[in-house]
Amino acid sequence: MTKGRTGGSSSFSGGALRRQMEQLWREVIKFGAVGGAGLLVNLAVFNLVRETTELPVVRASVIATIVAIVFNYIGFRYFTYRDRDKSGQTREMGLFLLFSAVGLVIENGILYAATYGFGWDSPLQSNFFKFFGIGVATLFRFWSYRTWVFRTVVPADATVAAAERFLEEQGPRDAGAAARDPGVTGTGASGRRMR
């Protein structure tokens, strides 16, 4: 009987793992689509500001990053993570802005180091290091957004399956306790024995 239960559990785990991997893959694709569009917005605004104003490179980059952050929030909330928990949108927006600010520092810190640390300030060099900074910051943003900002809502069937597994694992212990002490009829919600 235990063997059958173990076999069922491992097949459940394999199916659950497969579903999680498929969901993660879909999430990566959607994140990449929004991020790719945000990248185009970021680079377009960066080059537009750089060509039409006298602002220094890093300031033009910060403006472009802020425009891309607004664009990305809309894309992530209403496309990539539309199925995620929406109950705490004030908290969500605060965390999104916090992690986006860290990403902004990463992205523009790399551009700053290239521009002012090494003197690489040609349009080609600036675009390369802007692009490189966006790439590094994107890794951080993907991790932080999916972990802290757009939290997963656990589906009801996964919750029920977890509860059933818990009860199956607890079942033999309660039966053993009842066999040792015939006066025990079970445990109450507080975990104390009831007679």
C-alpha positions in Angstrom: 0.0 0.0 0.0 2.8 2.4 0.8 4.5 1.5 -2.5 1.4 2.5 -4.4 1.2 5.7 -2.5 4.8 6.5 -3.3 4.3 5.7 -7.0 1.3 8.0 -7.1 3.2 10.7 -5.3 6.2 10.6 -7.7 3.9 10.6 -10.7 2.1 13.6 -9.2 5.5 15.3 -8.6 6.6 14.6 -12.2 3.4 16.0 -13.6 3.5 19.0 -11.3 7.2 19.7 -12.1 6.4 19.5 -15.9 3.5 22.0 -15.4 5.7 24.3 -13.4 8.4 24.2 -16.1 5.9 24.8 -18.9 4.5 27.7 -16.9 8.0 29.1 -16.3 8.8 28.8 -20.0 5.6 30.7 -21.0 6.4 33.3 -18.4 9.9 33.8 -19.8 8.5 34.2 -23.3 6.0 36.8 -22.2 8.6 38.6 -20.0 10.9 38.6 -23.0 8.2 40.0 -25.3 7.4 42.9 -23.0 11.1 43.3 -22.2 12.0 43.4 -25.9 9.4 46.0 -26.6 10.6 47.9 -23.5 14.2 47.6 -24.8 13.2 49.3 -28.1 11.3 52.0 -26.2 14.4 52.5 -24.0 16.9 52.8 -26.8 14.6 54.9 -29.0 14.0 57.4 -26.2 17.7 57.4 -25.3 18.8 58.2 -28.8 16.0 60.7 -29.4 16.9 62.6 -26.2 20.6 62.4 -26.9 20.2 63.7 -30.5 17.7 66.5 -29.7 19.0 67.9 -26.4 22.3 68.8 -24.9 21.8 66.5 -21.9 24.8 64.4 -20.9 24.7 60.7 -21.9 23.8 59.3 -18.5 21.0 61.8 -17.9 19.5 61.0 -21.3 19.7 57.3 -20.4 18.0 57.8 -17.0 15.1 59.6 -18.8 14.8 56.7 -21.3 14.9 54.1 -18.5 12.1 55.8 -16.6 9.9 55.9 -19.8 10.7 52.2 -20.3 9.9 51.4 -16.7 6.4 52.9 -17.1 5.9 51.0 -20.4 7.1 47.7 -18.8 4.9 48.0 -15.8 1.8 48.2 -18.0 3.0 45.3 -20.1 4.0 43.1 -17.1 0.8 43.8 -15.1 -1.7 43.4 -18.0 0.1 40.8 -20.2 2.9 38.8 -18.6 1.5 38.6 -15.0 -2.2 39.3 -15.6 -3.1 36.1 -13.8 -1.1 37.0 -10.6 -2.5 38.3 -7.4 -4.0 41.8 -7.8 -5.2 42.3 -4.2 -2.3 44.5 -3.1 -1.7 46.8 -6.0 -0.3 49.6 -3.9 2.3 47.2 -2.4 2.9 45.8 -5.9 3.6 49.2 -7.4 5.9 50.2 -4.5 7.9 47.0 -4.9 8.0 47.4 -8.7 9.3 50.9 -8.4 11.9 49.8 -5.8 13.2 47.0 -7.9 13.0 49.1 -11.1 15.1 51.8 -9.3 17.8 49.1 -8.5 17.6 48.0 -12.1 18.0 51.7 -13.2 21.1 52.0 -11.1 22.6 48.8 -12.5 21.8 49.8 -16.1 23.0 53.3 -15.9 25.9 52.5 -13.6 27.4 50.4 -16.3 26.9 53.2 -18.8 28.3 55.8 -16.4 31.5 53.6 -15.8 32.0 53.2 -19.6 31.4 56.9 -20.3 33.2 58.6 -17.5 35.5 55.8 -16.3 36.9 54.8 -19.7 35.9 57.7 -21.9 33.8 55.6 -24.3 31.3 58.2 -25.4 30.7 57.7 -29.1 27.1 57.0 -30.1 28.0 53.4 -30.9 29.8 52.9 -27.6 27.1 54.5 -25.6 24.4 52.4 -27.3 26.5 49.2 -26.7 27.0 49.9 -23.0 23.4 51.0 -22.7 22.3 47.7 -24.2 24.7 45.7 -22.1 23.5 47.5 -18.9 19.9 46.8 -19.8 20.8 43.1 -20.2 22.4 42.8 -16.8 19.6 44.8 -15.2 17.0 42.5 -16.9 18.3 39.4 -15.1 17.8 41.2 -11.8 14.4 42.5 -12.8 13.1 39.1 -13.9 14.1 37.5 -10.6 12.8 40.3 -8.5 9.5 40.9 -10.3 8.5 37.2 -10.4 9.6 36.6 -6.8 8.4 39.7 -5.0 6.2 41.9 -7.2 3.8 39.8 -9.2 3.2 36.9 -6.7 1.6 33.7 -7.9 -1.9 32.8 -6.9 -1.9 29.1 -5.9 -4.6 27.3 -8.0 -7.3 25.6 -6.0 -6.4 22.1 -7.3 -2.8 22.5 -6.2 -3.9 23.5 -2.7 -6.3 20.5 -2.6 -3.6 18.1 -3.8 -1.1 19.4 -1.2 -3.8 19.0 1.6 -4.5 15.4 0.4 -0.7 14.6 0.5 -0.5 16.0 4.0 -3.4 14.0 5.2 -2.0 10.8 3.6 1.3 11.4 5.3 -0.4 12.0 8.7 -2.8 9.1 8.4 -0.5 6.2 9.4 0.8 8.2 12.5 -2.7 8.7 13.8 -3.6 5.0 13.2 -0.5 3.9 15.1 -1.3 6.2 18.0 -4.9 4.8 18.1 -3.5 1.2 18.1 -1.2 1.9 21.0 -3.9 3.8 23.0 -7.4 2.4 22.3 -9.0 5.3 24.2 -7.6 7.8 21.6 -10.2 8.6 18.8 -8.1 11.2 17.0 -6.7 14.6 17.3 -8.4 17.9 17.5 -7.6 21.1 15.5 -5.1 22.1 18.2 -3.3 18.8 17.9 -4.3 17.5 21.4 -5.6 14.0 21.7 -9.4 13.7 22.2 -11.1 10.8 24.0 
